[in-house]
Amino acid sequence: MGTQIRFEARTWQVSGLVDGRVHLVADDGTTGCVLAAHLVAADGFEVLGQATLQVPAAPVWAALPLPARERAMAWLRHIREVETGLPDGPGSGGELRPEYDPQRFTLAEREHAKAKELAALGWTKVSRPTVQRMRLAYQRQGLLGLVDKRSLRASSPSGRPDERVVAAVLEALRQRRGRRATTVKQVIDLAELIVTETYGKGRVRLPARSSLYRLVRVLADPAEPPGSPARTATSPDRAGGGPPALRPAERVHVATARLGIEVVGEDGRPVAVSVIAALDGATGCVLAAVLHPQQATPVELSVLMAEMAVPLAMRPRWQEMLQAAHEGLPERLMTLPARLEATAARPAAVPETLVFGPAAAAVTPWFLTVCESLGVSLEAVPARQGGMRSVAGDTVKVLAAVFTRHAAEVRAAARPGMRSQDNMARQAEAFFSLLHLQDVLDEWITARWHNRPQQALRHPLLSKAALTPDEMWRVLLGVAGGCVSFRGCHFEVSSGVTRGARA
């Protein structure tokens, strides 16, 4: 949001990212919308850098009180009139009022005229310095610079104590974690001792005891508040697994399953195939699925990470290869134009935490370096541990079984003369090459699996309706916020994700 780009010989600003489409705003107020994959592949496309946000992020703007938004929009017209002479800016075609003519009056004179006009309209405490201050704030911060700063103050659950006190309380809670006899008073005493030892006696002003009590209760772990019995690590939580994923790409689980189909190997012999998939824990979306011959050694995660981070539409010559694949196999779930558009909007992300089983996936030193540079945390889960990993493993097994039936149907449709029930499955095993079957899998995930309702996916306001992974992605992406930053060639939503290709 707010990134300035060069596209079609014009300078634009990114004002929104929705379903793989980039919404743009030009300097003269012209708006546009273009597919992200088409935008970044266009000739002359260039990212000019992070400019001043002229358009605030939608969640930030929507969270402001209505009177604050209305007053900011009113100031916007007045500031534009002072700067350009027209209330709606250059190119609006409005009528130029004589007192704001840039050819006749200086900027200071136009600011003075605007202050007199606003005072006559009933605006209080408006002078020429006020108009100048608002104009400069708009140049630095865009529309948010015109908002009353009291409306931008975010409330904190811990109130307004000194940050050093908050850090000391958190450290005291960490040191006392797991102790059965811990009380709130003991946490407060330990926090005061930490403050004194760190900053010196009397250097940091401590809040009242009542405030410290509230602060400890707010910052304490709800599952283990002070005074509760300690949780031990001798037995796993019966609820299962690690922490739940609350936003897209927060926790991505890696699981593998065998396919009931064989492909034609390089030597012409049938080869058994498995699929390793990266499943988003919050939405159920398959961020990556890679077919590989069955082998005793674990599969390297580097290929899977590349599949997640780089959408298909961003890869060189992908459209040409897809067109050739469509010509080679006429029976398709989607037409070529529909496939291109759906693939551009398919979820793609770099995970925050990658959960995997050491027996199924291998981690190399080079891959660890890549994860460190991208800010990806790795979490190795033992094979016998329950929870989300077992759920992800079961889901991938279901995916493999359903796709095996689909692949057999595709093979039967391509060769309608061979429909013997006793040998059709084995004949299907030797029909595809590995790359051909990978293309069929990618199409099937986009067209069918992401649009297949799952009982575990529920909207908070529609608890009786099972959502599809694609619908759940959209719901949680909206809840997580639309603030999108760019780091390298992947998206983040306040350290997470978006849909489509990079921008």
Buried (B, 14 or more C-beta within 10 A) or exposed (E): BBBBBBBEEBBBBBBBBBBBBBBBBBBEEEEBEBBBBBBBBEEEBEBEEEBBBBBBBBEBBEEBEEEBBEBBEBBBBBBBBBBBBBBBBEEEEBEBEEBBEBEEBEEEEBBBBBBBBBEEEEBEEBBBEBBBEBBEBBEEBBBBBBBBEEBEEEEEEBEEBBEBBBBBBBBBBEBBBEEEEBEBEBBBEBBBEBBBEEEEEEEBEBBEEEBBBBBBEEBBEEEBEBEEEEEEEEEEEEEEBBEEBEBBBBBBBBBBBBBBBBBBBEEEEEBBBBBBBBBBBBBBBBBBBBBBEEEEEBBBBBBBBEBBBBBBBBEEEBBEBBEEBBEEBEEBBBEBEEBBBBBBBBBBBBBBBBBBBEEBBBBEEEBEEBBEEBEBEBEEBEEEBBBBBBBBBEBBBBBBEBBBEBBBEBBBEBEEEEEEEEEBBEBBBBBBEBEBBBBBBBBBBBBBBBEBEBEEBBBEEEEEEBBBBBBBBBBBBEEBBBBBBBEEEBBBBEBBBBBBBBB
